[in-house]
Amino acid sequence: MNAIKVKSLRKNFSMGKQTVEVLKGLSFEVESGEFLSVMGPSGCGKSTLLYLLGGLDEVTFGEISLHGKDLTTMKEKDISLLRRRDIGFVFQFYNLVPNLTVEDNIMLPLILDGKKGKKQKARLEELLEITGLKDYRKHTPRELSGGQQQRVAIARALIFEPKILLLDEPTGNLDSKTTVEIMELFKTIHLELKTTIIQVTHSKETAAYGTKILELNDGVIVRETRIERKAS
């Protein structure tokens, strides 16, 4: 089953009297439970693609379907609900609330949505365990390393049990050792929680954690490669 289906996707931006084509008719599919790495040089359109998939920007032309729902024809309030409950976002910058503890930062989306009960608390405990943050639950972001802060952002993105997780250069601010740790965490999330993951990256090493790589250049798909995993 397809988690995402993209057909003839185009995105233009107006710069004064000039129109700039950023995405030039992309078509591809992402299966449920797949880990897709979108890579390419700066300015190739990969982050623009991610924002369109997450409903953060409007499509110029074409179709985006998320689990059978056509994002391009949905009302803004329905897109907002979809973003909040079915899609998790992890960005290069952690965007944590400085004066909230780790567990309050993770629970924040649920609190804003008016949900807080036994099921949600059990989910919090599960995510603290998966991300290795149980011993830091009462810490504030300023007491954490960059890698730990990103783990909090990841747990927050997963609190609603989203069907799709979108990653925009999630290790861009981290050193090489921490990058490996965070990517191993995404690998665990993909395998254990069966989450569909799409990450945008310029790094071949980071892209290799995916099950498929989609390479963009100048707004078009230049290569699509499936990564075969050896049985462990």
N, C-alpha and C positions, 0 to 999 in steps of 0.2 A: 504493500500500500504506500502511496506517495504521501509524505508529510508536506512537501512543497512542490509545486509545479509552476514553472516560469515559462511564459510564451511570448516571444517577440517583444521583449521588454526594452523600452527606450526611456532615457531620461535626459532632458535638455535643461540648461540653465541660461537665463538671459543676463548678459553683461552689457548694459547700455543698449545700443541698437543691435548688438551682436548676439546670436544664439550659439551656445556651445553644446555640442553633443557629447555627453559623458558616457552613456551606455547606448550601444548601437544595435539593438535587436537581439538580446540574449534569450536563449531557450535552453532549459535544462530541468532535470527533476532530482529531487532528494527523497530517498526512501525513508520510511519511519525507522528510527533507530540508527540511521547513518551518521557518520562524523565527517562532514565535508570541510575541507580546507580550501579557502579561496585565496590565491596568492597572485602577486604581480608587483611591478614597480609602483612607486608613489605616483598618484595622479591617474592610475589606470581605471579607476571607477569601482574598486572593490569595497570601500567603505560606503559609497553611495548605494551600491547594491544591498549591503547589509541593512542600511536605514530604510530602504524600500521594503525589504522582506519583513522588517519589524513594524511597518506602518508608521514610521517616523517622518516620512516624506511622501509626496504624491508622485505617482507614475505619470509620465508624459504620454506614453502609449504602451499597450500590451496588457498582459494579465499576470497576476500573482494569485495562486490558489494555495491556501494553508489548510490542510486536512479537509479539502473539498469546499472550503469557503472562499469565495472570490473577494480578495482584499480590495480590488480596484472599484468594486461597486457597493461596498459596505458604507453605512453611515458612520460619521465620525465618532458618535457615542459607542457604537458597536466595535469599532476599531480600538477605541480606548479600553473597553472591557477586555477585548482579545489580548491587547498588550499587557494588561495588568495580570491576567489569570492564565494565559496559555503560552506566553513568550517570556523568557528570562533574558536579561541583558547583562553582559559583563564588559566593561570598557577598560581602556588603558589606565584611566584615572579612576580611583576607587569610589569617589563620591559618597563617602561615609559622613554621618552626622557626628561632629567632633565630641559633643558632650554626652552622647549616648553610649552605653556599654555595648560590647560585642553582641550579646543576645538581644538587646533592644534594637540595634541596627538591623539584625537579621529579621526580627519580627515586625519591623516598621511597615512593610507593605500590607501585612495582615491587619495591623492596628488601624491603618488608614482606610482599609476596606471593611472595618467593623467586625473583624473575625478574630476571636481569641478564646480558645477552649482546650479541652483535653487533647483533641486530635492535633491541633496546631502546636501544642507544647511537646507532644510526642514527635512531631516532625522536626521541631527545633532540636531536640535531643539527638535525633538521627543525623541531622546535618552537622551538628557540633562534633559528632563522632567521626563522620566521613571526612570532614575538613581538618580534623586534628586541633580543634579550638576549645575543647571541653575545659582545659585548665586556664583559659583566657576569657571565659564568658563574662566576667565582671570588669574586664579591662576596657579602657576607652581607646580609640584609634591612636592617640598620641603615644600610648604605651606599647604599641605594636610595631613590628618591622613592616617593610613594604610588602613582603610575601604574605605575612599574616593578615594585613589589611585587605589584600586581594582575596584571601580565603574568606574573609567576612563578606566581601562583595559577592563572591560566588554563592555562598550559603544564602544570602539575601535573595539572589536571583532564583534560587531553587525552592524557596519557602512555599510557593504556591503549587509546587509540583508541575512546572510548565512542561508542555509537550515538546517545545522547541527552545533551545538555548543558543543565543547569538553572542558571539565573542568578537569584539573589535580590538585587535592587537592587545590581548589581555596580559601579555608579558612584556610589553614595550618599555615599562619603567623598572624592570627587574634585572638583576645580574644573572649570569649564565646558570649558576647552581640553583637559584630560586626558580628560574624559568623551567628547568627540568622538573622540579618538585611540583610546580603548578600544572604543568602539562601532564604529569603522571596523575595528578588529581582529576583533571578533565577526563583522562583515559578511564579512571575508576568510575567516575560519574556516568560515562557513556556505557560501560559494561554492566555496572551494577544497577543503575537506575533506568537503563534502556532509553536514555534521553537522546533525542535528535539534536546534534550539535552542528552549528555552522560557525567556523572561525575565519576571520580575515587576518592575514599575516603576510609579511614580506620575507619571512625566514623559512628556508627549506627544512631546517631541523624541526621547527615547530609544526610546519605543514605535514610532516611525515607521521605525526600522531593521528592523523585522520584515516578514514577508510577509503577516501577518494579525494583527489586534488583537482580543482578547477583553476586553470591559469588564465588570467586576464591580461590583455595588453591593449592600450588605446581603445578601451570600451568594448572590446569583443573577446570572445572565448577563443583562445589559441590552442588549448590542449585540455583534455580531460583524462585523468589517469586513475585507475583503481589500484589500491594498495592491498596486496595479498598478505594476510597475517599467517605466520606459522603457528600451528597448533601447539599449545604449551603443555 
